[in-house]
Amino acid sequence: MQESILNAFTEQAKTMYAPMAKFNSLFVENMEKMTEFQLNAIKSYSEMGLEQMKKAADIKDADSMRSFTATQAESASALNKKIMEDAKALSDMAMDFKTQVETIMEEARSTAAATATTAKPATKAKSAA
């Protein structure tokens, strides 16, 4: 009898903690993606900034100054485009994470409801005996 109680408890614990394990795994995976995304973004922004600094350091006369200022609008446009692309990618990652968390929560709710439904008849049978 004690063995069956322990087995039932073990199964319920597995059922109860399975959504948490899924969530933890999803969270770690999402943090890895976010970290990689941020490192790549920092690298690309740094490269863009260093490129502009090198171009500014190459200014030697009025013609090179005129050429430098003419390319600044293009550089600003490229930076703005990169920022918008990164913001969209970040938003997409957040929405994907939200969807996956909602799926895990729905699975947990369904499992909890099923467990509660199966536990009620067992409890009634024990109290009747």
Backbone atoms as SQL, in Angstrom:
CREATE TABLE atoms (id INTEGER PRIMARY KEY, chain TEXT, resi INTEGER, resn TEXT, atom TEXT, x REAL, y REAL, z REAL);
INSERT INTO atoms VALUES
  (1, 'A', 1, 'MET', 'N', 0.818, -1.186, 0.000),
  (2, 'A', 1, 'MET', 'CA', 0.000, 0.000, 0.000),
  (3, 'A', 1, 'MET', 'C', 0.870, 1.262, 0.000),
  (4, 'A', 2, 'GLN', 'N', 1.898, 1.290, 0.883),
  (5, 'A', 2, 'GLN', 'CA', 2.772, 2.453, 0.932),
  (6, 'A', 2, 'GLN', 'C', 3.504, 2.649, -0.385),
  (7, 'A', 3, 'GLU', 'N', 3.864, 1.541, -1.018),
  (8, 'A', 3, 'GLU', 'CA', 4.565, 1.629, -2.296),
  (9, 'A', 3, 'GLU', 'C', 3.670, 2.270, -3.355),
  (10, 'A', 4, 'SER', 'N', 2.408, 1.909, -3.362),
  (11, 'A', 4, 'SER', 'CA', 1.491, 2.501, -4.351),
  (12, 'A', 4, 'SER', 'C', 1.275, 3.987, -4.066),
  (13, 'A', 5, 'ILE', 'N', 1.237, 4.345, -2.794),
  (14, 'A', 5, 'ILE', 'CA', 1.105, 5.760, -2.424),
  (15, 'A', 5, 'ILE', 'C', 2.346, 6.528, -2.870),
  (16, 'A', 6, 'LEU', 'N', 3.523, 5.950, -2.603),
  (17, 'A', 6, 'LEU', 'CA', 4.766, 6.599, -3.023),
  (18, 'A', 6, 'LEU', 'C', 4.853, 6.715, -4.545),
  (19, 'A', 7, 'ASN', 'N', 4.448, 5.669, -5.252),
  (20, 'A', 7, 'ASN', 'CA', 4.454, 5.709, -6.716),
  (21, 'A', 7, 'ASN', 'C', 3.496, 6.782, -7.237),
  (22, 'A', 8, 'ALA', 'N', 2.325, 6.863, -6.619),
  (23, 'A', 8, 'ALA', 'CA', 1.349, 7.883, -7.019),
  (24, 'A', 8, 'ALA', 'C', 1.899, 9.280, -6.745),
  (25, 'A', 9, 'PHE', 'N', 2.538, 9.448, -5.586),
  (26, 'A', 9, 'PHE', 'CA', 3.131, 10.737, -5.239),
  (27, 'A', 9, 'PHE', 'C', 4.235, 11.105, -6.229),
  (28, 'A', 10, 'THR', 'N', 5.065, 10.135, -6.587),
  (29, 'A', 10, 'THR', 'CA', 6.150, 10.367, -7.539),
  (30, 'A', 10, 'THR', 'C', 5.591, 10.788, -8.893),
  (31, 'A', 11, 'GLU', 'N', 4.563, 10.130, -9.349),
  (32, 'A', 11, 'GLU', 'CA', 3.953, 10.464, -10.641),
  (33, 'A', 11, 'GLU', 'C', 3.330, 11.861, -10.601),
  (34, 'A', 12, 'GLN', 'N', 2.677, 12.181, -9.498),
  (35, 'A', 12, 'GLN', 'CA', 2.078, 13.511, -9.362),
  (36, 'A', 12, 'GLN', 'C', 3.155, 14.588, -9.322),
  (37, 'A', 13, 'ALA', 'N', 4.267, 14.306, -8.650),
  (38, 'A', 13, 'ALA', 'CA', 5.369, 15.272, -8.595),
  (39, 'A', 13, 'ALA', 'C', 5.949, 15.496, -9.985),
  (40, 'A', 14, 'LYS', 'N', 6.123, 14.398, -10.746),
  (41, 'A', 14, 'LYS', 'CA', 6.626, 14.535, -12.113),
  (42, 'A', 14, 'LYS', 'C', 5.678, 15.381, -12.950),
  (43, 'A', 15, 'THR', 'N', 4.400, 15.098, -12.809),
  (44, 'A', 15, 'THR', 'CA', 3.388, 15.843, -13.562),
  (45, 'A', 15, 'THR', 'C', 3.381, 17.315, -13.158),
  (46, 'A', 16, 'MET', 'N', 3.515, 17.554, -11.865),
  (47, 'A', 16, 'MET', 'CA', 3.469, 18.910, -11.359),
  (48, 'A', 16, 'MET', 'C', 4.701, 19.725, -11.771),
  (49, 'A', 17, 'TYR', 'N', 5.877, 19.106, -11.757),
  (50, 'A', 17, 'TYR', 'CA', 7.119, 19.833, -12.044),
  (51, 'A', 17, 'TYR', 'C', 7.508, 19.817, -13.513),
  (52, 'A', 18, 'ALA', 'N', 6.858, 19.033, -14.345),
  (53, 'A', 18, 'ALA', 'CA', 7.197, 18.978, -15.777),
  (54, 'A', 18, 'ALA', 'C', 7.042, 20.343, -16.454),
  (55, 'A', 19, 'PRO', 'N', 5.952, 21.088, -16.215),
  (56, 'A', 19, 'PRO', 'CA', 5.849, 22.413, -16.844),
  (57, 'A', 19, 'PRO', 'C', 6.962, 23.364, -16.391),
  (58, 'A', 20, 'MET', 'N', 7.346, 23.269, -15.130),
  (59, 'A', 20, 'MET', 'CA', 8.421, 24.127, -14.630),
  (60, 'A', 20, 'MET', 'C', 9.737, 23.791, -15.324),
  (61, 'A', 21, 'ALA', 'N', 10.000, 22.514, -15.526),
  (62, 'A', 21, 'ALA', 'CA', 11.219, 22.099, -16.218),
  (63, 'A', 21, 'ALA', 'C', 11.204, 22.595, -17.659),
  (64, 'A', 22, 'LYS', 'N', 10.045, 22.501, -18.325),
  (65, 'A', 22, 'LYS', 'CA', 9.922, 23.013, -19.693),
  (66, 'A', 22, 'LYS', 'C', 10.159, 24.517, -19.722),
  (67, 'A', 23, 'PHE', 'N', 9.560, 25.223, -18.760),
  (68, 'A', 23, 'PHE', 'CA', 9.725, 26.674, -18.704),
  (69, 'A', 23, 'PHE', 'C', 11.178, 27.045, -18.470),
  (70, 'A', 24, 'ASN', 'N', 11.834, 26.369, -17.551),
  (71, 'A', 24, 'ASN', 'CA', 13.246, 26.659, -17.277),
  (72, 'A', 24, 'ASN', 'C', 14.100, 26.432, -18.515),
  (73, 'A', 25, 'SER', 'N', 13.854, 25.353, -19.213),
  (74, 'A', 25, 'SER', 'CA', 14.593, 25.055, -20.436),
  (75, 'A', 25, 'SER', 'C', 14.343, 26.132, -21.486),
  (76, 'A', 26, 'LEU', 'N', 13.087, 26.524, -21.643),
  (77, 'A', 26, 'LEU', 'CA', 12.734, 27.582, -22.593),
  (78, 'A', 26, 'LEU', 'C', 13.393, 28.899, -22.210),
  (79, 'A', 27, 'PHE', 'N', 13.397, 29.209, -20.924),
  (80, 'A', 27, 'PHE', 'CA', 14.000, 30.454, -20.440),
  (81, 'A', 27, 'PHE', 'C', 15.495, 30.496, -20.756),
  (82, 'A', 28, 'VAL', 'N', 16.197, 29.410, -20.480),
  (83, 'A', 28, 'VAL', 'CA', 17.641, 29.353, -20.753),
  (84, 'A', 28, 'VAL', 'C', 17.897, 29.487, -22.251),
  (85, 'A', 29, 'GLU', 'N', 17.115, 28.789, -23.046),
  (86, 'A', 29, 'GLU', 'CA', 17.267, 28.867, -24.502),
  (87, 'A', 29, 'GLU', 'C', 17.037, 30.299, -24.991),
  (88, 'A', 30, 'ASN', 'N', 16.016, 30.949, -24.447),
  (89, 'A', 30, 'ASN', 'CA', 15.721, 32.327, -24.828),
  (90, 'A', 30, 'ASN', 'C', 16.842, 33.273, -24.397),
  (91, 'A', 31, 'MET', 'N', 17.386, 33.055, -23.216),
  (92, 'A', 31, 'MET', 'CA', 18.496, 33.903, -22.750),
  (93, 'A', 31, 'MET', 'C', 19.727, 33.740, -23.650),
  (94, 'A', 32, 'GLU', 'N', 19.970, 32.513, -24.111),
  (95, 'A', 32, 'GLU', 'CA', 21.089, 32.284, -25.031),
  (96, 'A', 32, 'GLU', 'C', 20.874, 33.057, -26.327),
  (97, 'A', 33, 'LYS', 'N', 19.652, 32.993, -26.878),
  (98, 'A', 33, 'LYS', 'CA', 19.338, 33.717, -28.108),
  (99, 'A', 33, 'LYS', 'C', 19.502, 35.221, -27.914),
  (100, 'A', 34, 'MET', 'N', 18.979, 35.732, -26.799),
  (101, 'A', 34, 'MET', 'CA', 19.050, 37.168, -26.524),
  (102, 'A', 34, 'MET', 'C', 20.492, 37.627, -26.353),
  (103, 'A', 35, 'THR', 'N', 21.286, 36.843, -25.660),
  (104, 'A', 35, 'THR', 'CA', 22.688, 37.198, -25.446),
  (105, 'A', 35, 'THR', 'C', 23.434, 37.227, -26.770),
  (106, 'A', 36, 'GLU', 'N', 23.225, 36.207, -27.584),
  (107, 'A', 36, 'GLU', 'CA', 23.880, 36.167, -28.895),
  (108, 'A', 36, 'GLU', 'C', 23.428, 37.342, -29.763),
  (109, 'A', 37, 'PHE', 'N', 22.140, 37.637, -29.738),
  (110, 'A', 37, 'PHE', 'CA', 21.608, 38.764, -30.497),
  (111, 'A', 37, 'PHE', 'C', 22.247, 40.074, -30.055),
  (112, 'A', 38, 'GLN', 'N', 22.314, 40.287, -28.754),
  (113, 'A', 38, 'GLN', 'CA', 22.872, 41.528, -28.232),
  (114, 'A', 38, 'GLN', 'C', 24.359, 41.654, -28.537),
  (115, 'A', 39, 'LEU', 'N', 25.103, 40.556, -28.428),
  (116, 'A', 39, 'LEU', 'CA', 26.531, 40.602, -28.752),
  (117, 'A', 39, 'LEU', 'C', 26.748, 40.928, -30.227),
  (118, 'A', 40, 'ASN', 'N', 25.936, 40.332, -31.095),
  (119, 'A', 40, 'ASN', 'CA', 26.047, 40.629, -32.525),
  (120, 'A', 40, 'ASN', 'C', 25.672, 42.080, -32.817),
  (121, 'A', 41, 'ALA', 'N', 24.657, 42.582, -32.142),
  (122, 'A', 41, 'ALA', 'CA', 24.242, 43.969, -32.333),
  (123, 'A', 41, 'ALA', 'C', 25.340, 44.926, -31.874),
  (124, 'A', 42, 'ILE', 'N', 25.908, 44.660, -30.709),
  (125, 'A', 42, 'ILE', 'CA', 26.995, 45.514, -30.208),
  (126, 'A', 42, 'ILE', 'C', 28.160, 45.505, -31.188),
  (127, 'A', 43, 'LYS', 'N', 28.485, 44.337, -31.703),
  (128, 'A', 43, 'LYS', 'CA', 29.595, 44.231, -32.648),
  (129, 'A', 43, 'LYS', 'C', 29.316, 45.055, -33.901),
  (130, 'A', 44, 'SER', 'N', 28.125, 44.912, -34.466),
  (131, 'A', 44, 'SER', 'CA', 27.832, 45.644, -35.702),
  (132, 'A', 44, 'SER', 'C', 27.775, 47.149, -35.463),
  (133, 'A', 45, 'TYR', 'N', 27.205, 47.594, -34.340),
  (134, 'A', 45, 'TYR', 'CA', 27.173, 49.030, -34.046),
  (135, 'A', 45, 'TYR', 'C', 28.581, 49.569, -33.805),
  (136, 'A', 46, 'SER', 'N', 29.414, 48.792, -33.142),
  (137, 'A', 46, 'SER', 'CA', 30.800, 49.205, -32.906),
  (138, 'A', 46, 'SER', 'C', 31.557, 49.327, -34.222),
  (139, 'A', 47, 'GLU', 'N', 31.350, 48.356, -35.104),
  (140, 'A', 47, 'GLU', 'CA', 32.022, 48.413, -36.408),
  (141, 'A', 47, 'GLU', 'C', 31.577, 49.633, -37.197),
  (142, 'A', 48, 'MET', 'N', 30.283, 49.941, -37.140),
  (143, 'A', 48, 'MET', 'CA', 29.783, 51.126, -37.852),
  (144, 'A', 48, 'MET', 'C', 30.409, 52.402, -37.269),
  (145, 'A', 49, 'GLY', 'N', 30.483, 52.472, -35.963),
  (146, 'A', 49, 'GLY', 'CA', 31.073, 53.648, -35.320),
  (147, 'A', 49, 'GLY', 'C', 32.552, 53.790, -35.627),
  (148, 'A', 50, 'LEU', 'N', 33.279, 52.688, -35.569),
  (149, 'A', 50, 'LEU', 'CA', 34.711, 52.737, -35.881),
  (150, 'A', 50, 'LEU', 'C', 34.956, 53.120, -37.331),
  (151, 'A', 51, 'GLU', 'N', 34.102, 52.640, -38.219),
  (152, 'A', 51, 'GLU', 'CA', 34.223, 52.997, -39.632),
  (153, 'A', 51, 'GLU', 'C', 34.056, 54.506, -39.820),
  (154, 'A', 52, 'GLN', 'N', 33.086, 55.082, -39.116),
  (155, 'A', 52, 'GLN', 'CA', 32.881, 56.531, -39.201),
  (156, 'A', 52, 'GLN', 'C', 34.063, 57.298, -38.611),
  (157, 'A', 53, 'MET', 'N', 34.630, 56.781, -37.535),
  (158, 'A', 53, 'MET', 'CA', 35.790, 57.442, -36.930),
  (159, 'A', 53, 'MET', 'C', 36.989, 57.392, -37.866),
  (160, 'A', 54, 'LYS', 'N', 37.183, 56.285, -38.559),
  (161, 'A', 54, 'LYS', 'CA', 38.284, 56.166, -39.515),
  (162, 'A', 54, 'LYS', 'C', 38.094, 57.132, -40.669),
  (163, 'A', 55, 'LYS', 'N', 36.848, 57.233, -41.151),
  (164, 'A', 55, 'LYS', 'CA', 36.565, 58.174, -42.241),
  (165, 'A', 55, 'LYS', 'C', 36.814, 59.613, -41.787),
  (166, 'A', 56, 'ALA', 'N', 36.440, 59.917, -40.559),
  (167, 'A', 56, 'ALA', 'CA', 36.668, 61.269, -40.039),
  (168, 'A', 56, 'ALA', 'C', 38.165, 61.534, -39.875),
  (169, 'A', 57, 'ALA', 'N', 38.913, 60.524, -39.482),
  (170, 'A', 57, 'ALA', 'CA', 40.364, 60.694, -39.313),
  (171, 'A', 57, 'ALA', 'C', 41.073, 60.889, -40.653),
  (172, 'A', 58, 'ASP', 'N', 40.449, 60.438, -41.738),
  (173, 'A', 58, 'ASP', 'CA', 41.041, 60.571, -43.064),
  (174, 'A', 58, 'ASP', 'C', 40.803, 61.946, -43.691),
  (175, 'A', 59, 'ILE', 'N', 40.091, 62.806, -43.006),
  (176, 'A', 59, 'ILE', 'CA', 39.832, 64.142, -43.554),
  (177, 'A', 59, 'ILE', 'C', 41.138, 64.935, -43.531),
  (178, 'A', 60, 'LYS', 'N', 41.545, 65.382, -44.732),
  (179, 'A', 60, 'LYS', 'CA', 42.809, 66.129, -44.846),
  (180, 'A', 60, 'LYS', 'C', 42.618, 67.526, -45.426),
  (181, 'A', 61, 'ASP', 'N', 41.538, 67.694, -46.191),
  (182, 'A', 61, 'ASP', 'CA', 41.309, 68.987, -46.839),
  (183, 'A', 61, 'ASP', 'C', 39.812, 69.218, -47.003),
  (184, 'A', 62, 'ALA', 'N', 39.473, 70.309, -47.673),
  (185, 'A', 62, 'ALA', 'CA', 38.067, 70.674, -47.846),
  (186, 'A', 62, 'ALA', 'C', 37.315, 69.649, -48.691),
  (187, 'A', 63, 'ASP', 'N', 37.968, 69.104, -49.701),
  (188, 'A', 63, 'ASP', 'CA', 37.305, 68.108, -50.552),
  (189, 'A', 63, 'ASP', 'C', 36.985, 66.838, -49.767),
  (190, 'A', 64, 'SER', 'N', 37.919, 66.365, -48.981),
  (191, 'A', 64, 'SER', 'CA', 37.662, 65.159, -48.195),
  (192, 'A', 64, 'SER', 'C', 36.611, 65.437, -47.123),
  (193, 'A', 65, 'MET', 'N', 36.565, 66.674, -46.623),
  (194, 'A', 65, 'MET', 'CA', 35.537, 67.051, -45.650),
  (195, 'A', 65, 'MET', 'C', 34.163, 67.046, -46.324),
  (196, 'A', 66, 'ARG', 'N', 34.087, 67.591, -47.523),
  (197, 'A', 66, 'ARG', 'CA', 32.837, 67.620, -48.267),
  (198, 'A', 66, 'ARG', 'C', 32.366, 66.180, -48.564),
  (199, 'A', 67, 'SER', 'N', 33.284, 65.324, -48.953),
  (200, 'A', 67, 'SER', 'CA', 32.977, 63.924, -49.234),
  (201, 'A', 67, 'SER', 'C', 32.490, 63.215, -47.962),
  (202, 'A', 68, 'PHE', 'N', 33.154, 63.489, -46.854),
  (203, 'A', 68, 'PHE', 'CA', 32.769, 62.877, -45.575),
  (204, 'A', 68, 'PHE', 'C', 31.354, 63.292, -45.177),
  (205, 'A', 69, 'THR', 'N', 31.064, 64.583, -45.248),
  (206, 'A', 69, 'THR', 'CA', 29.732, 65.057, -44.846),
  (207, 'A', 69, 'THR', 'C', 28.647, 64.553, -45.795),
  (208, 'A', 70, 'ALA', 'N', 28.995, 64.360, -47.059),
  (209, 'A', 70, 'ALA', 'CA', 28.015, 63.842, -48.017),
  (210, 'A', 70, 'ALA', 'C', 27.637, 62.400, -47.685),
  (211, 'A', 71, 'THR', 'N', 28.562, 61.635, -47.182),
  (212, 'A', 71, 'THR', 'CA', 28.272, 60.229, -46.861),
  (213, 'A', 71, 'THR', 'C', 27.617, 60.055, -45.489),
  (214, 'A', 72, 'GLN', 'N', 27.559, 61.115, -44.696),
  (215, 'A', 72, 'GLN', 'CA', 26.967, 61.014, -43.366),
  (216, 'A', 72, 'GLN', 'C', 25.477, 60.695, -43.416),
  (217, 'A', 73, 'ALA', 'N', 24.766, 61.235, -44.399),
  (218, 'A', 73, 'ALA', 'CA', 23.342, 60.941, -44.524),
  (219, 'A', 73, 'ALA', 'C', 23.135, 59.452, -44.820),
  (220, 'A', 74, 'GLU', 'N', 23.987, 58.894, -45.683),
  (221, 'A', 74, 'GLU', 'CA', 23.904, 57.463, -45.995),
  (222, 'A', 74, 'GLU', 'C', 24.205, 56.623, -44.746),
  (223, 'A', 75, 'SER', 'N', 25.219, 57.044, -44.012),
  (224, 'A', 75, 'SER', 'CA', 25.595, 56.316, -42.799),
  (225, 'A', 75, 'SER', 'C', 24.481, 56.360, -41.756),
  (226, 'A', 76, 'ALA', 'N', 23.882, 57.527, -41.595),
  (227, 'A', 76, 'ALA', 'CA', 22.785, 57.666, -40.637),
  (228, 'A', 76, 'ALA', 'C', 21.588, 56.817, -41.072),
  (229, 'A', 77, 'SER', 'N', 21.329, 56.778, -42.360),
  (230, 'A', 77, 'SER', 'CA', 20.235, 55.964, -42.880),
  (231, 'A', 77, 'SER', 'C', 20.508, 54.476, -42.647),
  (232, 'A', 78, 'ALA', 'N', 21.746, 54.050, -42.888),
  (233, 'A', 78, 'ALA', 'CA', 22.114, 52.645, -42.662),
  (234, 'A', 78, 'ALA', 'C', 21.982, 52.289, -41.185),
  (235, 'A', 79, 'LEU', 'N', 22.398, 53.206, -40.306),
  (236, 'A', 79, 'LEU', 'CA', 22.278, 52.972, -38.862),
  (237, 'A', 79, 'LEU', 'C', 20.815, 52.878, -38.452),
  (238, 'A', 80, 'ASN', 'N', 20.001, 53.786, -38.964),
  (239, 'A', 80, 'ASN', 'CA', 18.573, 53.769, -38.646),
  (240, 'A', 80, 'ASN', 'C', 17.931, 52.472, -39.122),
  (241, 'A', 81, 'LYS', 'N', 18.282, 52.029, -40.323),
  (242, 'A', 81, 'LYS', 'CA', 17.744, 50.767, -40.855),
  (243, 'A', 81, 'LYS', 'C', 18.153, 49.598, -39.969),
  (244, 'A', 82, 'LYS', 'N', 19.407, 49.575, -39.533),
  (245, 'A', 82, 'LYS', 'CA', 19.907, 48.500, -38.667),
  (246, 'A', 82, 'LYS', 'C', 19.167, 48.490, -37.333),
  (247, 'A', 83, 'ILE', 'N', 18.940, 49.652, -36.773),
  (248, 'A', 83, 'ILE', 'CA', 18.220, 49.752, -35.503),
  (249, 'A', 83, 'ILE', 'C', 16.800, 49.230, -35.657),
  (250, 'A', 84, 'MET', 'N', 16.131, 49.594, -36.744),
  (251, 'A', 84, 'MET', 'CA', 14.762, 49.140, -36.978),
  (252, 'A', 84, 'MET', 'C', 14.719, 47.613, -37.183),
  (253, 'A', 85, 'GLU', 'N', 15.665, 47.064, -37.930),
  (254, 'A', 85, 'GLU', 'CA', 15.732, 45.616, -38.132),
  (255, 'A', 85, 'GLU', 'C', 15.964, 44.892, -36.803),
  (256, 'A', 86, 'ASP', 'N', 16.859, 45.438, -35.992),
  (257, 'A', 86, 'ASP', 'CA', 17.145, 44.823, -34.696),
  (258, 'A', 86, 'ASP', 'C', 15.939, 44.898, -33.767),
  (259, 'A', 87, 'ALA', 'N', 15.238, 46.015, -33.794),
  (260, 'A', 87, 'ALA', 'CA', 14.042, 46.155, -32.954),
  (261, 'A', 87, 'ALA', 'C', 12.976, 45.148, -33.366),
  (262, 'A', 88, 'LYS', 'N', 12.797, 44.952, -34.666),
  (263, 'A', 88, 'LYS', 'CA', 11.821, 43.975, -35.150),
  (264, 'A', 88, 'LYS', 'C', 12.236, 42.556, -34.759),
  (265, 'A', 89, 'ALA', 'N', 13.520, 42.241, -34.923),
  (266, 'A', 89, 'ALA', 'CA', 14.005, 40.905, -34.552),
  (267, 'A', 89, 'ALA', 'C', 13.804, 40.662, -33.059),
  (268, 'A', 90, 'LEU', 'N', 14.076, 41.658, -32.249),
  (269, 'A', 90, 'LEU', 'CA', 13.896, 41.547, -30.801),
  (270, 'A', 90, 'LEU', 'C', 12.417, 41.350, -30.453),
  (271, 'A', 91, 'SER', 'N', 11.566, 42.099, -31.117),
  (272, 'A', 91, 'SER', 'CA', 10.128, 41.965, -30.904),
  (273, 'A', 91, 'SER', 'C', 9.644, 40.574, -31.308),
  (274, 'A', 92, 'ASP', 'N', 10.142, 40.062, -32.424),
  (275, 'A', 92, 'ASP', 'CA', 9.763, 38.721, -32.875),
  (276, 'A', 92, 'ASP', 'C', 10.205, 37.663, -31.867),
  (277, 'A', 93, 'MET', 'N', 11.414, 37.811, -31.327),
  (278, 'A', 93, 'MET', 'CA', 11.888, 36.856, -30.325),
  (279, 'A', 93, 'MET', 'C', 11.008, 36.904, -29.077),
  (280, 'A', 94, 'ALA', 'N', 10.618, 38.107, -28.656),
  (281, 'A', 94, 'ALA', 'CA', 9.768, 38.252, -27.468),
  (282, 'A', 94, 'ALA', 'C', 8.397, 37.626, -27.701),
  (283, 'A', 95, 'MET', 'N', 7.824, 37.826, -28.874),
  (284, 'A', 95, 'MET', 'CA', 6.516, 37.247, -29.186),
  (285, 'A', 95, 'MET', 'C', 6.596, 35.721, -29.249),
  (286, 'A', 96, 'ASP', 'N', 7.670, 35.200, -29.805),
  (287, 'A', 96, 'ASP', 'CA', 7.860, 33.748, -29.867),
  (288, 'A', 96, 'ASP', 'C', 7.964, 33.176, -28.458),
  (289, 'A', 97, 'PHE', 'N', 8.734, 33.836, -27.603),
  (290, 'A', 97, 'PHE', 'CA', 8.875, 33.393, -26.210),
  (291, 'A', 97, 'PHE', 'C', 7.520, 33.415, -25.503),
  (292, 'A', 98, 'LYS', 'N', 6.771, 34.492, -25.693),
  (293, 'A', 98, 'LYS', 'CA', 5.446, 34.625, -25.066),
  (294, 'A', 98, 'LYS', 'C', 4.528, 33.487, -25.513),
  (295, 'A', 99, 'THR', 'N', 4.531, 33.191, -26.803),
  (296, 'A', 99, 'THR', 'CA', 3.697, 32.120, -27.335),
  (297, 'A', 99, 'THR', 'C', 4.075, 30.772, -26.730),
  (298, 'A', 100, 'GLN', 'N', 5.368, 30.520, -26.625),
  (299, 'A', 100, 'GLN', 'CA', 5.826, 29.253, -26.059),
  (300, 'A', 100, 'GLN', 'C', 5.479, 29.150, -24.575),
  (301, 'A', 101, 'VAL', 'N', 5.585, 30.248, -23.838),
  (302, 'A', 101, 'VAL', 'CA', 5.212, 30.237, -22.415),
  (303, 'A', 101, 'VAL', 'C', 3.717, 29.974, -22.275),
  (304, 'A', 102, 'GLU', 'N', 2.915, 30.608, -23.128),
  (305, 'A', 102, 'GLU', 'CA', 1.469, 30.382, -23.073),
  (306, 'A', 102, 'GLU', 'C', 1.130, 28.918, -23.364),
  (307, 'A', 103, 'THR', 'N', 1.853, 28.312, -24.298),
  (308, 'A', 103, 'THR', 'CA', 1.637, 26.903, -24.618),
  (309, 'A', 103, 'THR', 'C', 1.958, 26.025, -23.411),
  (310, 'A', 104, 'ILE', 'N', 3.067, 26.311, -22.759),
  (311, 'A', 104, 'ILE', 'CA', 3.445, 25.545, -21.562),
  (312, 'A', 104, 'ILE', 'C', 2.399, 25.717, -20.464),
  (313, 'A', 105, 'MET', 'N', 1.929, 26.940, -20.280),
  (314, 'A', 105, 'MET', 'CA', 0.929, 27.191, -19.236),
  (315, 'A', 105, 'MET', 'C', -0.387, 26.471, -19.553),
  (316, 'A', 106, 'GLU', 'N', -0.775, 26.445, -20.815),
  (317, 'A', 106, 'GLU', 'CA', -2.001, 25.742, -21.200),
  (318, 'A', 106, 'GLU', 'C', -1.852, 24.241, -20.975),
  (319, 'A', 107, 'GLU', 'N', -0.686, 23.697, -21.308),
  (320, 'A', 107, 'GLU', 'CA', -0.423, 22.277, -21.054),
  (321, 'A', 107, 'GLU', 'C', -0.499, 21.984, -19.555),
  (322, 'A', 108, 'ALA', 'N', 0.079, 22.862, -18.763),
  (323, 'A', 108, 'ALA', 'CA', 0.064, 22.675, -17.306),
  (324, 'A', 108, 'ALA', 'C', -1.366, 22.736, -16.767),
  (325, 'A', 109, 'ARG', 'N', -2.147, 23.670, -17.282),
  (326, 'A', 109, 'ARG', 'CA', -3.537, 23.791, -16.844),
  (327, 'A', 109, 'ARG', 'C', -4.324, 22.539, -17.211),
  (328, 'A', 110, 'SER', 'N', -4.140, 22.061, -18.433),
  (329, 'A', 110, 'SER', 'CA', -4.843, 20.857, -18.875),
  (330, 'A', 110, 'SER', 'C', -4.444, 19.644, -18.042),
  (331, 'A', 111, 'THR', 'N', -3.158, 19.516, -17.782),
  (332, 'A', 111, 'THR', 'CA', -2.655, 18.401, -16.983),
  (333, 'A', 111, 'THR', 'C', -3.197, 18.472, -15.558),
  (334, 'A', 112, 'ALA', 'N', -3.208, 19.672, -14.988),
  (335, 'A', 112, 'ALA', 'CA', -3.717, 19.844, -13.622),
  (336, 'A', 112, 'ALA', 'C', -5.202, 19.507, -13.557),
  (337, 'A', 113, 'ALA', 'N', -5.943, 19.932, -14.565),
  (338, 'A', 113, 'ALA', 'CA', -7.383, 19.636, -14.592),
  (339, 'A', 113, 'ALA', 'C', -7.619, 18.137, -14.726),
  (340, 'A', 114, 'ALA', 'N', -6.833, 17.486, -15.577),
  (341, 'A', 114, 'ALA', 'CA', -6.978, 16.037, -15.750),
  (342, 'A', 114, 'ALA', 'C', -6.600, 15.295, -14.475),
  (343, 'A', 115, 'THR', 'N', -5.538, 15.743, -13.821),
  (344, 'A', 115, 'THR', 'CA', -5.102, 15.109, -12.577),
  (345, 'A', 115, 'THR', 'C', -6.154, 15.279, -11.489),
  (346, 'A', 116, 'ALA', 'N', -6.731, 16.467, -11.413),
  (347, 'A', 116, 'ALA', 'CA', -7.766, 16.719, -10.404),
  (348, 'A', 116, 'ALA', 'C', -9.001, 15.862, -10.680),
  (349, 'A', 117, 'THR', 'N', -9.337, 15.702, -11.954),
  (350, 'A', 117, 'THR', 'CA', -10.505, 14.900, -12.315),
  (351, 'A', 117, 'THR', 'C', -10.304, 13.436, -11.952),
  (352, 'A', 118, 'THR', 'N', -9.107, 12.908, -12.204),
  (353, 'A', 118, 'THR', 'CA', -8.836, 11.504, -11.876),
  (354, 'A', 118, 'THR', 'C', -8.648, 11.292, -10.382),
  (355, 'A', 119, 'ALA', 'N', -8.234, 12.318, -9.659),
  (356, 'A', 119, 'ALA', 'CA', -8.019, 12.189, -8.216),
  (357, 'A', 119, 'ALA', 'C', -9.341, 12.165, -7.455),
  (358, 'A', 120, 'LYS', 'N', -10.353, 12.854, -7.952),
  (359, 'A', 120, 'LYS', 'CA', -11.648, 12.906, -7.254),
  (360, 'A', 120, 'LYS', 'C', -12.293, 11.538, -7.106),
  (361, 'A', 121, 'PRO', 'N', -12.400, 10.732, -8.183),
  (362, 'A', 121, 'PRO', 'CA', -13.010, 9.403, -7.997),
  (363, 'A', 121, 'PRO', 'C', -12.218, 8.525, -7.033),
  (364, 'A', 122, 'ALA', 'N', -10.904, 8.626, -7.059),
  (365, 'A', 122, 'ALA', 'CA', -10.085, 7.806, -6.155),
  (366, 'A', 122, 'ALA', 'C', -10.345, 8.213, -4.703),
  (367, 'A', 123, 'THR', 'N', -10.481, 9.503, -4.459),
  (368, 'A', 123, 'THR', 'CA', -10.741, 9.994, -3.113),
  (369, 'A', 123, 'THR', 'C', -12.124, 9.546, -2.638),
  (370, 'A', 124, 'LYS', 'N', -13.108, 9.609, -3.526),
  (371, 'A', 124, 'LYS', 'CA', -14.466, 9.188, -3.157),
  (372, 'A', 124, 'LYS', 'C', -14.503, 7.691, -2.864),
  (373, 'A', 125, 'ALA', 'N', -13.762, 6.914, -3.644),
  (374, 'A', 125, 'ALA', 'CA', -13.736, 5.458, -3.444),
  (375, 'A', 125, 'ALA', 'C', -13.099, 5.120, -2.090),
  (376, 'A', 126, 'LYS', 'N', -12.052, 5.824, -1.696),
  (377, 'A', 126, 'LYS', 'CA', -11.394, 5.579, -0.411),
  (378, 'A', 126, 'LYS', 'C', -12.288, 5.968, 0.758),
  (379, 'A', 127, 'SER', 'N', -12.997, 7.113, 0.613),
  (380, 'A', 127, 'SER', 'CA', -13.833, 7.557, 1.719),
  (381, 'A', 127, 'SER', 'C', -15.075, 6.670, 1.871),
  (382, 'A', 128, 'ALA', 'N', -15.521, 6.026, 0.785),
  (383, 'A', 128, 'ALA', 'CA', -16.676, 5.141, 0.855),
  (384, 'A', 128, 'ALA', 'C', -16.317, 3.814, 1.517),
  (385, 'A', 129, 'ALA', 'N', -15.045, 3.433, 1.429),
  (386, 'A', 129, 'ALA', 'CA', -14.620, 2.140, 1.980),
  (387, 'A', 129, 'ALA', 'C', -14.436, 2.170, 3.444);
